[in-house]
C-alpha cells in the first residue's frame, strides 16, 4: 500500500467510525474504499434502538449485598451487609424478600451480624436456611419464606482443645475441667468436659462412658494396652432450640 493509499484508507476508516458513533462525517476527497461510509450508515440504520430499560428499582437498607437469589419465579431474596469496616470484616444486616414483578418488599428479617464471619444460603424451600460461621461458632438461621418469621436458630459450639496429657488413675480426672480420650489399637473415643458435668458422672463412670464411645468394654481403661488422656477445652458459642 502506497503512502497515498494509506492516507485515503485512514480517512475513510475514521469517517466510518464517526458515522457509526452518530457524529456525522463527510466523504474523504481521496476515498480509495468508496463503500466504507455507505456501509457504516447501513450498519447504523440497521442497529435497533436500545430497548432495555429498568422495570423497577428499590432502595436497600445497606449499600452492599452478600447474596441475591430467586426463591421462585415471583420472589427474590436479598441479604444486605454494612460496608466493610476498618478491620476488613463486613457486618451482616437483614434479609429481605421482594416481588420480582415490581420490587415491592414483602418482608424483612434481621440476623446475627457475624462481623468476622460469612453466611451461606443453604435452602429456600420449604424453609429459608442460612448458615453463618466464623472461627469460633456456627449458626443455622431458619425463616418462614411466606412471612419472614424466624422459626429458630441453632448455634453450633466450637471447642478448642488443649494438648493431651496421659493419666494413670481415675483420681487425676477433674469433672467439669477435663475431657477424656481413650485409645486402644485402632479404636479411640473422646468426650468433652461438659458431657460429664451435664450428666453428673464421677471419674470412673466418665472413663467407662468414654471407653464405650470408642467401642470398647466399659472397663477397658484399666487394660495396660489402653491409653487414657485428659485435656481441657475452651468452648465458644451457645445452643438455642429450634421452634416447633
N, C-alpha and C positions, 0 to 999 in steps of 0.2 A: 504494500500500500504506500503510495506516494504521500509526501507531506500535505499536498493539496487535498487528496482524498481523505486523509486522516482528519484534517480540519473540517471538511464537509460532513464526515461521519459524526464527529463530535457535536457539531451544531445541530444536526438532525436528531441525534440522541437526546440532547438537552432539551430541544423543543418538545420532543415526545414526552419526556418526563414532566415538563411544565404543564402540558395538556392533561396528562393523567391526574396530576395533583390539582387540577382546576385553576391553574394560574395563568391561563391563556397561552400565549406563544405565537410566533409568526414563522412562516416558511423561511428556511435558510436560503440565501441567494444562490449558493452553490451546493444544493442538496443532492448528493450522489445516491441517496436512498429515498426516492420520492414517496414511497408508501409509508414511511415511518410515522409521520404526523397523522396521516389518514387512519392508519391502523390504531394509533393511540386514541384518536377520537372515537373509533368504533368500540374499543375496549371500554372506554369511559362511559359511553352511552349504554353499553350492554350490562354494565355493573348495576345490580339492583340497589335501590336506596336502602339505607340502614333500616332494618325492620325490627331490630332488637330494642326492647325498652323494658324498664323495670315494671313488673306487675305490682309490687308493693314494697314498702320499706318499713322497718321497725327500729326502734331505739332499744339497745340492750342496756342492762344495768351497769355493765362494765365494758371496758374498751377491748378486751381480748376474750377469746373462747378457747376451751380445750377440747370440745367435740361438737359436731353438728351431725345429727342422724335422723333420717326419716324413720319413724317407728311404724308408719303405714303410709299409704298414698296420700293421706289427708293431713298428717300432722308431723311437725318437725321438732325434735328435742335438741335443745342447745344448752351447753354448760358454759358458764361465764367465769372468768378469773380476773382478779385485780392485776394491774400492771406489775411486772417484775420489780421486787423491792431491791434495795441496795445490796443485799446478800445474794441476789440472783435466784431467789425462790418465789414462784408465784403463789398468791393466796387465793384459794378456790372460793368462788362466790356461789350463787344459786344455780338452780337448774330450771329452765323454762320450757314449756310446750307451746308451740304456735300452730295456728291454722295455716296449712300450706297455701290455701287459696287467696287469703287476704292479709296474712301476717298478724292477725289478732292473737294476743296472748291468751291462752286457755287457762293456764295456772303457772305459778312459780313456787318453787320449794327451796329451802335452804339446805346446806350440807356442811359437814365438818370442813373447816378451811384447809387442813393439811398443808401448812405453809412450806414444809420441807419434803413434800411427797407428791404423788400423782394419782389421778383417777383413771380407771378403765371402765368403759361401758360394757358389761358382760351380757345383758339381756334386756329386751324391751317387751316381751310377751311371755307369759301372762302378766308379769310384773316387770318394772324397770329396776335393774340391779346394777349399782355402781360399786366398784371395788377400789378403795383408796388405800395406799400403802406408802410407808417410808421405812427408814432403817429400824424403827423400834416397834411398829404396830401395823396392823391391817384392819380394815373396816368394810363390812358389807353394808351398803346403804340401799334400802328397798322402798320403792314408791309405787303407789297405785297409778297406772297410766291414765285413768279416767279423771281423777281428782287431784293428783299430786300429793295425796296424803301419805305421810310416812308410815309404812307398815311395820317398820322395825329396823334395828341396827344390830349387827353382831360384830363386836370387837374381837380381834384375834390377838392373844398375848404372844409376846416375843420374849423368851428368856435367854439372857446372856450368861453362859456357864463359865465358871472358874476352871482352873486346872484341876484334874482328878488327883486325889490323894488316896493311897492304899490304906485300908484298915484291916485289923485282925479280930477285933472284939466288938460286939453289939454296943457296949457302953461308949464307944467312940462316936456313935451316931447321935447328933443333936437334932431332935424333931423340930421342924419349923425353920431350921437353918441349913441342914444338909439334905441334898438329894443323893440317890444311890444309883450306882451302876454295878451290875453283876455280869461277869463273863466266865464262860466255861466252854472251851473249844471254839466252835463256830457260833455258839449261841450267846446272846447278850440281851440285857434288859435295862431300861432306865426309867426311873420315876423322879419327878421334880419334888423339891422340898415341900411345896404347898399341898401335894397329894396326901402325904402322911398327916399333915396338920388338919386338913379338911376332914379326914376320916377318923381322926383320933387314935391313930395307930401308935403303939410303942415300938422301940427299935427292932425287937425280934420279929414282930408282925410286919414291919416295914421291909425288913430283909426278906421275909418269906414271900411277900407280895411281889417284890422286885424279881425274885427267882422265878415266880410264876409268869411274870411278864416276859422273861427270857425263854419260857417254855421248859423250865427245869422244875424238879420237885421243890416244894417249899423249904426243905431243909438243905438244899444244895449249897447254900452259903457256907455250911460247915465243912464241905468237902475240900480237901487240900488242893484239888485241881481247879478250884473256883477262885477267881479274883474278885475282890469286893473293893469298890472305890466310893468315896464321898466327894461331893462338890457343893459349892454354893451357887446361887443363881440370882441375878438381878432381873426382875420381871417388869416389863413395860406393858402398858395398855390395861384395859379392863373389859369385862364381858357385859353385854346387855342382851336380855332375852328378846326374841322376836315376838311381835304382836300376833295374836291368834285371830 
